Amino acid sequence: MILTALTGMTIFLAILIFFCLYRAFIGPTAADRVVSINIIATKVTVLIALITIVTDQDAFVDVALIYAMMGFIATICVSKYVEKGKLF
């Protein structure tokens, strides 16, 4: 029962990622695009965590943590680039 619910949540999150990807594509401003890409990174992190539970593979937790850190750093870099026009 729990496995079915977790699989359903995984599929639902995957569908929601495509809605966020559409929003990133049509976003009228750069800030909208940055926020939607950050949401995509967060949802992929949760997806990896759900896959960890479903497949009972503990190594995926490390992958989810690294992906979350990379998504955060990428969001900060892109936000700084959008705001000032240069990275460093």
MONOR-V619362 format. One record per residue. N is the residue number from 1. RES is the residue in one letter. PHI is phi as a letter, one per 30 degrees, with the letter a starting at -180 (* if undefined). PSI is psi in radians with two decimals (999 if undefined). OMEGA is omega in degrees with one decimal (* if undefined). Layout:
N RES PHI PSI OMEGA
N RES PHI PSI OMEGA
//
This chain:
1 M * -0.83 179.9
2 I d -0.68 -179.9
3 L d -0.67 177.7
4 T d -0.72 178.9
5 A d -0.73 178.5
6 L d -0.67 176.4
7 T d -0.70 176.6
8 G d -0.72 177.8
9 M d -0.63 178.4
10 T d -0.77 178.1
11 I d -0.72 179.1
12 F d -0.74 177.4
13 L d -0.65 178.2
14 A d -0.67 177.3
15 I d -0.72 179.0
16 L d -0.51 176.8
17 I d -0.65 178.8
18 F d -0.58 174.7
19 F d -0.70 177.4
20 C d -0.63 176.7
21 L d -0.67 175.4
22 Y d -0.72 178.9
23 R d -0.64 177.2
24 A d -0.56 -179.3
25 F d -0.73 -175.5
26 I c -0.02 -176.1
27 G e 2.21 -175.6
28 P d -0.46 -179.9
29 T b 2.87 179.0
30 A d -0.56 179.0
31 A d -0.68 176.6
32 D d -0.69 179.7
33 R d -0.71 179.3
34 V d -0.76 -179.6
35 V d -0.74 -178.6
36 S d -0.60 176.6
37 I d -0.62 174.9
38 N d -0.69 177.0
39 I d -0.69 177.6
40 I d -0.77 179.6
41 A d -0.69 178.4
42 T d -0.73 179.7
43 K d -0.62 176.7
44 V d -0.64 176.2
45 T d -0.76 177.5
46 V d -0.65 176.6
47 L d -0.75 178.1
48 I d -0.69 178.3
49 A d -0.70 177.6
50 L d -0.69 177.4
51 I d -0.58 175.6
52 T e -0.76 -179.1
53 I d -0.74 -176.8
54 V d -0.76 -176.7
55 T d -0.16 179.7
56 D h 0.73 177.2
57 Q c 1.87 -175.6
58 D d -0.32 -178.8
59 A d -0.42 -179.6
60 F d -0.34 177.7
61 V d -0.72 177.0
62 D d -0.69 177.9
63 V d -0.72 179.1
64 A d -0.71 179.2
65 L d -0.76 178.3
66 I d -0.73 179.2
67 Y d -0.67 178.4
68 A d -0.73 178.3
69 M d -0.72 178.8
70 M d -0.68 177.4
71 G d -0.68 178.6
72 F d -0.81 -179.5
73 I d -0.70 178.2
74 A d -0.68 178.9
75 T d -0.73 178.5
76 I d -0.77 -179.5
77 C d -0.79 -179.4
78 V d -0.66 177.9
79 S d -0.73 178.1
80 K d -0.68 178.5
81 Y d -0.72 -179.6
82 V d -0.66 -176.7
83 E d -0.80 -172.1
84 K c -0.34 178.6
85 G j -0.08 176.6
86 K b 2.66 -175.8
87 L d -0.79 -173.9
88 F b 999 *
//
